[in-house]
Amino acid sequence: MTRFIVIALILLFSATTVSAEPPRWSKPRLVETVRIGELDGDDEYLFGRIAFVAVGNDSSIYVADTQRKIIRRYGASGMYLNDIGRHGEGPGEYRGIEGLECLRDGRVVVRSGQPGRVTYFLPDGTIDDEFAFQSGLGAQRLFEYDVHGNVYLLDTAELPVPDQEWKFILRKTRDGDVYQTITLPQKNTVGSSGVVYTADGTLVPCPTKTLHAWSPLGFLIVGRNDKYDLAVTEPDGRVVRRIVHTCEAVSLTDGERDQWTAWLGDEAKLPDKKPCFRDLLVGDDGRIWVLRHLPAVERPVVRAPGDERPKFAWREPQTFDVFEPEGHFLGTVTFPWGAMLAAMRGEEAWAVASGDEGPQVVGYKIVTE
């Protein structure tokens, strides 16, 4: 054990540290480029619940609708092109859509449940390959991919138990051979008490925890969010570089405190200061997107008649720091209210938005001065 600790410390301190400042972008801002989705119109543009968005090499936009149980493909301009698979249990069909990704070779990969399997489609919807895969795990991201076309499926060696480590298990053939196992860091959450389910996802009162994200370049990005110090690690845990950025702690407003207390009760554990960030994401090109913790802003909330739940009106803006894979700081961008980031590549980003026109996919271009 002592030898392992010494080796780990040598690897840690021998890693390159990148100072993430100053920004390389000058006054970045988002410009809308495409909007897909209508409240009333042709069936191909009506969405129920958009769960996943992926973008192909040809800029095709794939949208997985888990309420209508369909995956649709659109051109870069937003024009409907074709469906990918369909609802069912036969070859190339799915009952539950649990993941959607686009590989560098143009194929589209879908993980489906009931029955559990992974299916490779060509852009026109033709089945290229598929194999069975059963897992009892439930999570927001159940599989990932890399630039070499490998697909990593989230699984455990045995049935999940409390505090058990999850692993990405690489499977590439119909018989599910395991080629590589990657241990994921545990969150070790401190200070959370209860959750609130909103249209923006599951919210918790600013916990301190270890976050990680998989990069398609073959790395894990890992960081404890009480300080802005990210480790870029090899699958075996070796740290190859560290990304260090400034972090000014933000206090909870009185409105935020009252809001959390109204939802969770007087026993809610609320910190005096928020951690540095609340999520880590990685784009198709390996750029790292860090969702900052910022002061909350009060937004109007309209409840339906008879809905007596407390209003969850104090929200943080969706503001991201963006870094090159090598760690250089590009700049900070803020998405419009109601837009949840879903896919990123280069200076382009796609988000899921909800509003008067129903669920939509909105594309943005990052422009600078």
N, C-alpha and C positions, 0 to 999 in steps of 0.2 A: 504493500500500500504506500509506504514512504517513497519508494522508487517511482511509482506512478505519479504521485503528487509533484515530485521534483521535475519529472519530464513534462507534466502539464504546465508548470510554472515557466519552464524554459521556452516552451512553445508559445505561451501567452505573451511573454515579454519580448520574444524575438519577432513577433508579428509587426507588420508595418502599421503605424498610426497615422491616419489622415486627418489633418485639421480641415474641417468642412467649410471654412470661410476664407475669403469673401465669396458671395454668390457670383456665378458666371452669367446668369440671366440678368438683364437690365429691365426692371419693372415688368415682370411677366403678368399676363392676364389671359383669361379664357375667352375665346370667340366661338360661338355655336356654329357648327358646320352641318349638322343633320339632326332631324328629329323624326322618330318612327313611333307611331301609335296614335290611335284616334278613339274618341268616345263613341262615335257613330260613324260607320263607313263600311268598307269592304272587310270581310271576315279576316283576311290575311293581315290586317293592321289593327285588330282588336286583341288586347292582352287582358289576362286575368291576374296572374301573379308572376312577374318576371323574377326568376331565381338566379339565372346565370346568363352572362353575355361573354362571347368570345369573338375574336377578330382574326380572320385568315390572312395569309400572305398576300392575297389579291384584294385585300380590304373588305371582303365580304363580312357582314355582321351576322352572327348567329345568336338567336335569342331563344332561351329555354323557358317556356311558360308552364309552370308546374300545376296551375289551376286548370288550364285547358289541355294539359298533357300533350304538348307538341313542341318541337324545335323548328324554328323557321329561319331561313337564310335570306338576307337582304343585301343589295349592292351598296357600295359606298355612299350613293346618293339617297339611300333609304327605300329603293324600289324592291318589292317582293320578288324573289327569284324561285325558291322551291322549299319544300319541307325536307327535314332530315328524320327518317324513320317515322314511326307512328305509334299510337297507343295500342298496347296488346302484349302478348306473351310469346309470340313467335320470333323467328330470326329477324333481327333489325327492328324489333318492337320493344317498347318499354312501358311499364306501369308507373314506376316512380323514377323521376330524373334526379340523380344525386350528384351529377358533375358533368361539366362540358368544357372541353379544351380544343384548341387548334394546334396541330403539330407543324413544324417547319416544312415538312414535305407536302403540306396541303390537306392532309387527312384531318377529319374531325373525330374526336374520341368522346364517347358518351358512357358514363357509368350509370347503370340503372339498377333499381331494386325490384324485387318481386317479379320475376326471378332476378337474382343478382348476377350481373355480367357486365363485361366491358366490350363495347362495339366500336369498330373503326369504320367510318363512312368516308366516301369521297364527297367532294363539294356538291355534286348533283344528287346526293342522297343514296347512291349505290353502296351496298355493304361491301367492305373490303376484307374484314376479318372480325372475329369476336371470340371471346372465351368466357366461361363461367367464373364467377368470383363471389363467394359468400362471406359476409362479415356482419356482425351484429352491432357495429359501431355506428353512432350518429354524431355528425359534426358538420360545421359549415363547409369545410373543404375536405372532401373524402379522398381526393386524389390529385396528383400533380404530374408534371411532365418535365423533360429537359430538352435541350437543343438537339440531342442525338436521337430523339424520337422515343425514348424510354418513358414508360408510364409508371408512376409510383402510387400504390394503393395503400390507403391508411388501414392498418390492421394491427392486431396484437397476436402474439404467439398462442395465447390461451384466451379464455373468456375474460372480458374486462373486470377488474376488481378495483376498489378504491386505491388511488395513488399509483396504479400500475403505469409503467411507461408505455406510451404509444409508439408505434414504429411505422415508417414508410417501408413497405415491402415491394420491391421491384419485380413485376411479373410481365413477361413479354410473349408468352406462348399460350396456346389453347389449354394445355394441361397445367398452367399456372406455376411453372417452375420459378423458384425464388432465386434471383440473381444477386440481390444486395439488400441488406437490412440497415435502416438508418434510425437510430434512437433519437426521439425528439425530447427537448428539455421540458421539464414539468413547470407549470405556471407558478406554483408556490404563492398563491394569492394571499395578500394581507390587506385587511381593512374593509373588505366588501361585506355587505349585509343586505341580502335580498336583491331581487331584480325587478325591472319594469319592462313590460313588453309593449313596444310602440311600433308605428309604421316605419321608423328608422332602424328597427332591429331591437335586440335585447340590450337594455341599458342597466348598468350597475353604478353605484355611487363612487366613482373615481378610485378604484382599487390600485394598489401597488402590486405588480406581478411581472413575471418573465414572459416576454412575447417572442414569437419567432415567425419567420416566413421563409418559404422555399423559393429559391431563385432558379429559373430554368437554365441558368449557366452552371448549375450543379453545386450550389452552396446553400447553406442555411444562414439566415440573418437572425441574430439573437441579441436581445437587449432587455435588461431590467429597467422598467420605465420610470424609476425614481431618479435616474440620471441619464443623460443623453450620451451614451457610450455603447455603440453597436459593434458586435463581433461578427465578422464574416468568417464562417467556419466551413471546413471540408466535411463531407459526410461522416468521417471518422472522429470528428470533434476538434480537429486541429485548427487553431485560429490563424488565418492567413493575413487578416488586416483588421484594424479597428477604426471606426468612424466616430469622431468626437465632435460634438456640436454644443453650442450654448443653450442653456435652459434657465429661464426665469420662472420661478414658481408662481403659480396663479392661485389666488384665494377663491374659495367659493363665495358667491354673493349671498346676501340674505334671502333673495328670491329662490335661489337654488336650494338652500338649506330647507326653507319652508316647503318647497315642492317635494323634496325627497322624504321629508318627515310626513307629509300628507299621504304619500303613497306607502311608505314602509313603517310608519309609526315612530314613536319616540325612541325606540331601541336601535334605530338605524345608526350604523357606524359611519360617521362623516368626517373626512380628514380636514385639517385646517388649510392645507395646501394641496393642490392637484399635482399628480405626477407630470413628467415632461411630455409624455405622449400616450395615446390610447390605442394605437394599432400600428402594425407594420404590414405593408403590402409590397409586392415586387411585380414590375411590369414584364411583358413578354420579352423585352430587350435587356432585362436584368437591372434596370433602374429601380432604386429603392424609394418607396413613398412612405413617409412617416406622418401619421395623423396626429397633429399637435393637440395638447390640451390648452384651451384658451378661455377667456372670460365668457360666460354664457350671456345670451341676449334673449330678452323676452319676446316671444312671437305670439301672434293671435291664434287662439285655439277655439274652434266651434264644436260644441257637443250637440249630438242629436237629441231631440226631445226625449226626456226620461232617462238620459244617460247622466247619472249622478257621480261618476268617477271624478277624482280631482283632475284638474287641468295640468298637463305636462307642457308648460309654456316656455320654460327656460331651457334653451338649447345652445350647444356650442356650434359654431360654424364648422363646415367641413374644410379644414385648412391643412394642406400637406406641404412638408419640406421634401424636396426631390433631390436625390443624389445619383451620380453616375455609379455604375457597378464598382469602379475603383475607389469610390468614396468622396469624390469632389462634389461640393455643394453647388447645385444649379440655381435653386431659388425656391420661393414659396408661392403656392397658388391656392385660391379659395374658390370652392364650387358654390353655385347658387343654392339657396335654401331648397331643401327637398330633393336634391340630386345626390345619389349615393354612388360613389365610384365603383365601377365594375370591371373595367379593362383598361390597360395602358400600354402604349408603345410609342417610343420616341416623344415627339411634341404633341401627340394625340392622346385623347382620353375619352372613354365612353362611360356614361353614368345612367342609372335607373332613376327616373323622376316620377313623382306622383303629383297630380293636381286636378284641375277641373276637366282636363281632357283624358283622365284615366292614366294608367301606367304607360310610360313611354321610355324609349331608349334615346338618349341625347348624346351626340358626339361633339367634342370640343377640340379646338386647336390652341396650343399655347403660343402666344405671340409676344415678342419683346420689342423694346425700343432700340 
